[in-house]
Amino acid sequence: MHPYTFIISLRAKHPKDDLTFMSKLFEKETEVSWIAGEERKTPKGTLLGGKRDNSYWVTRITEEETDSETWQLEDCLEKVYSKITPKLNKLNAFFGGQ
């Protein structure tokens, strides 16, 4: 297999609810986020017109590019999965009533 690099990110989308709580839940800083109904704008703050259709949140799970000669993607995904699985019950509780 040819060597490769990768970064693992986690993203969430919801039609209306604010997802900023995800930063605390996953103990990660937000890379990009917005809330449904907010004005659309560029990362530099320039207004684009219109409103956001949904809420969006994304963060990096791996901080840097990882080389496949150091970690295989499937091994890294398994490690990430075992870390985030316990947090899924909290997500289910949050969204369970909707």
C-alpha positions as CSV (number, residue, x, y, z in Angstrom):
1,M,0.0,0.0,0.0
2,H,1.2,3.5,-0.8
3,P,2.0,5.8,2.2
4,Y,-0.6,8.5,2.9
5,T,-1.5,11.1,5.5
6,F,-4.8,11.8,7.2
7,I,-6.6,14.0,9.7
8,I,-9.8,12.8,11.4
9,S,-12.6,15.4,12.0
10,L,-16.0,15.1,13.6
11,R,-18.9,17.1,12.3
12,A,-22.5,17.5,13.2
13,K,-25.5,19.1,11.5
14,H,-29.0,19.8,12.9
15,P,-32.0,21.5,11.4
16,K,-32.4,24.0,14.3
17,D,-30.6,23.2,17.6
18,D,-27.4,25.0,18.7
19,L,-24.6,22.5,18.6
20,T,-21.9,24.5,20.5
21,F,-22.3,22.1,23.5
22,M,-20.4,19.6,21.4
23,S,-17.2,21.4,22.2
24,K,-17.6,20.7,25.9
25,L,-18.9,17.2,25.4
26,F,-16.0,16.1,23.2
27,E,-13.5,18.4,25.0
28,K,-12.4,19.9,21.7
29,E,-12.2,23.5,20.3
30,T,-14.6,24.2,17.5
31,E,-13.0,24.6,14.0
32,V,-16.2,25.9,12.4
33,S,-19.7,26.3,13.7
34,W,-22.9,28.3,13.2
35,I,-26.5,28.2,14.4
36,A,-29.6,27.8,12.2
37,G,-31.1,31.2,11.4
38,E,-27.8,33.2,11.7
39,E,-26.7,35.5,8.9
40,R,-24.5,33.7,6.4
41,K,-20.9,35.1,6.4
42,T,-17.4,34.2,5.4
43,P,-14.8,33.1,8.0
44,K,-13.5,36.7,7.9
45,G,-17.0,38.0,8.7
46,T,-18.1,39.3,5.3
47,L,-21.9,39.0,5.0
48,L,-23.1,36.7,2.2
49,G,-26.8,37.4,2.5
50,G,-29.4,35.0,3.6
51,K,-29.7,32.9,6.8
52,R,-28.2,29.6,7.7
53,D,-30.5,26.7,6.9
54,N,-29.2,24.5,9.7
55,S,-26.8,24.4,12.7
56,Y,-23.3,23.1,12.0
57,W,-20.3,22.2,14.2
58,V,-16.9,20.6,13.3
59,T,-13.7,19.9,15.1
60,R,-10.5,18.0,14.5
61,I,-10.2,14.8,16.4
62,T,-6.5,14.3,15.3
63,E,-4.7,17.6,15.7
64,E,-2.1,17.1,13.0
65,E,-1.7,15.1,9.8
66,T,-0.9,11.5,10.7
67,D,1.4,9.4,8.5
68,S,0.3,5.9,7.6
69,E,3.7,4.6,8.4
70,T,3.2,5.8,12.0
71,W,-0.5,4.9,12.4
72,Q,-2.8,3.0,10.0
73,L,-6.1,4.8,9.5
74,E,-8.2,1.9,10.7
75,D,-6.2,1.7,13.9
76,C,-6.6,5.4,14.5
77,L,-10.3,5.2,13.8
78,E,-10.7,2.3,16.2
79,K,-9.0,4.4,18.9
80,V,-11.1,7.4,18.2
81,Y,-14.3,5.3,18.2
82,S,-13.5,3.9,21.6
83,K,-13.0,7.4,23.0
84,I,-16.2,8.9,21.6
85,T,-18.6,6.0,22.1
86,P,-19.2,6.7,25.8
87,K,-20.3,10.3,24.9
88,L,-22.9,9.0,22.5
89,N,-25.4,8.4,25.3
90,K,-25.2,12.1,26.2
91,L,-26.0,12.9,22.6
92,N,-28.9,10.5,22.6
93,A,-30.3,12.1,25.7
94,F,-30.0,15.6,24.2
95,F,-31.7,14.7,21.0
96,G,-33.9,11.8,22.3
97,G,-37.0,13.9,22.9
98,Q,-37.0,15.4,19.4
